[in-house]
Amino acid sequence: MELEINIIDAFTEVAFKGNSAAVIITNDWLADELIFGILNATEKWTMSIHNWS
């Protein structure tokens, strides 16, 4: 599965400053195994999951 990951910088007007967040926009809900695999591949992330459908 190929995912497009968008990195945003919150609380700043300067790139790569402030609080960074990775945003993945999909049409379908991701499997739990995939979500936790993405999290385990990072050193320190906080995750917020939203379903706007």
NUTI-650769 format. One line per 10 residues: number of its first residue (from 0); their letters; for each residue x negated, y negated, z negated of C-alpha. Coordinates in Angstrom, 3 decimals, m for minus. Each point is the difference from the previous one (the first is absolute). Layout:
REM residues N
NUM> a> X/Y/Z ~ ...
END
This chain:
REM residues 53
0> meleiniida> 0.000/0.000/0.000 ~ m1.315/m3.422/0.919 ~ 0.935/m2.942/m2.246 ~ m0.544/m3.707/0.534 ~ m1.304/m1.551/m3.215 ~ 0.283/m3.773/m0.386 ~ m2.109/m1.734/m2.651 ~ 1.429/m3.150/m1.529 ~ m1.612/m2.419/m2.451 ~ 2.481/m1.299/m2.566
10> ftevafkgns> m0.407/m3.123/m2.114 ~ m2.649/m1.584/2.225 ~ m0.518/m1.883/3.235 ~ m3.490/1.477/0.483 ~ m0.459/3.354/1.738 ~ m1.247/2.838/m2.238 ~ 0.649/m1.969/m3.194 ~ 2.908/0.313/m2.415 ~ 1.852/3.293/m0.409 ~ m0.227/2.293/3.019
20> aaviitndwl> 2.796/2.401/0.883 ~ 0.245/2.670/2.672 ~ 3.409/0.062/1.688 ~ 1.214/2.927/2.090 ~ 3.260/m0.577/1.896 ~ 1.783/3.148/1.151 ~ 3.416/1.000/1.268 ~ 0.002/3.151/m2.116 ~ m0.864/0.714/m3.617 ~ m3.515/1.410/m0.465
30> adelifgiln> m0.448/3.388/m1.630 ~ m1.139/m0.108/m3.625 ~ m3.148/1.967/0.893 ~ m0.958/m2.635/2.578 ~ 0.681/m2.909/m2.369 ~ m2.121/1.520/m2.756 ~ m2.693/0.958/2.512 ~ m0.257/m3.662/1.035 ~ m0.200/m1.035/m3.650 ~ m2.645/2.617/m0.815
40> atekwtmsih> m2.138/m1.249/2.898 ~ m0.372/m3.363/m1.723 ~ m1.870/m0.990/m3.098 ~ 2.658/m2.181/m1.603 ~ 3.446/m0.760/1.408 ~ 3.380/m0.883/m1.336 ~ 2.890/1.258/2.075 ~ 3.474/m1.402/0.421 ~ 2.447/1.984/2.122 ~ 3.041/m1.622/1.590
50> nws> 2.710/1.461/2.184 ~ 1.855/m2.826/1.766 ~ 2.230/2.228/2.129
END
